[in-house]
Amino acid sequence: MKRINKTLALIALASSSAAFAGSDFNTLDVDGNGAISQAEASVDAKLMSMFSELDTDQNGELSKEEFSKA
């Protein structure tokens, strides 16, 4: 059930203009876990192109600190 809710939230975010207007950490952190996953980052092409570089601990997520370097 959580997976379905997360998927629906990602779809809603992807379809909203806010997703493309700017990269705000809290907006991109759809599930509110304090990190941006690659799935959450996928709505922002620029962020995705930098994701691997920004993910300095290589855990597959961006922390607020890692995201702030974008």
C-alpha positions as semicolon CSV with decimal commas, in nm:
position;residue;x (nm);y (nm);z (nm)
1;M;0,000;0,000;0,000
2;K;0,282;0,242;0,085
3;R;0,442;0,168;-0,252
4;I;0,118;0,253;-0,431
5;N;0,084;0,579;-0,236
6;K;0,445;0,670;-0,312
7;T;0,394;0,594;-0,680
8;L;0,078;0,802;-0,693
9;A;0,253;1,089;-0,518
10;L;0,541;1,074;-0,766
11;I;0,297;1,077;-1,057
12;A;0,117;1,377;-0,910
13;L;0,445;1,556;-0,854
14;A;0,567;1,479;-1,202
15;S;0,250;1,615;-1,356
16;S;0,256;1,938;-1,158
17;S;0,428;2,248;-1,290
18;A;0,596;2,294;-0,953
19;A;0,808;1,987;-1,022
20;F;0,970;2,161;-1,315
21;A;0,969;2,517;-1,184
22;G;1,254;2,472;-0,944
23;S;1,434;2,224;-0,731
24;D;1,312;2,264;-0,377
25;F;1,428;1,985;-0,145
26;N;1,099;1,953;0,041
27;T;0,898;1,950;-0,281
28;L;1,114;1,678;-0,433
29;D;1,119;1,470;-0,112
30;V;0,771;1,334;-0,185
31;D;0,771;1,066;0,083
32;G;0,910;1,303;0,346
33;N;1,190;1,071;0,457
34;G;1,454;1,345;0,456
35;A;1,623;1,227;0,137
36;I;1,561;1,248;-0,236
37;S;1,567;0,912;-0,412
38;Q;1,649;0,873;-0,780
39;A;1,278;0,815;-0,847
40;E;1,191;1,143;-0,674
41;A;1,474;1,325;-0,855
42;S;1,362;1,193;-1,193
43;V;1,109;1,478;-1,228
44;D;1,399;1,725;-1,261
45;A;1,624;1,656;-1,562
46;K;1,901;1,885;-1,439
47;L;1,907;1,720;-1,096
48;M;1,911;1,373;-1,254
49;S;2,207;1,467;-1,471
50;M;2,400;1,561;-1,156
51;F;2,262;1,292;-0,924
52;S;2,564;1,060;-0,921
53;E;2,802;1,350;-0,867
54;L;2,593;1,494;-0,583
55;D;2,540;1,156;-0,413
56;T;2,882;1,168;-0,249
57;D;2,818;0,875;-0,013
58;Q;2,681;0,669;-0,306
59;N;2,376;0,548;-0,111
60;G;2,133;0,619;-0,396
61;E;1,973;0,916;-0,219
62;L;2,048;1,284;-0,180
63;S;2,053;1,427;0,171
64;K;1,974;1,794;0,228
65;E;2,347;1,858;0,253
66;E;2,421;1,680;-0,075
67;F;2,126;1,850;-0,246
68;S;2,242;2,194;-0,131
69;K;2,548;2,158;-0,355
70;A;2,331;2,140;-0,668
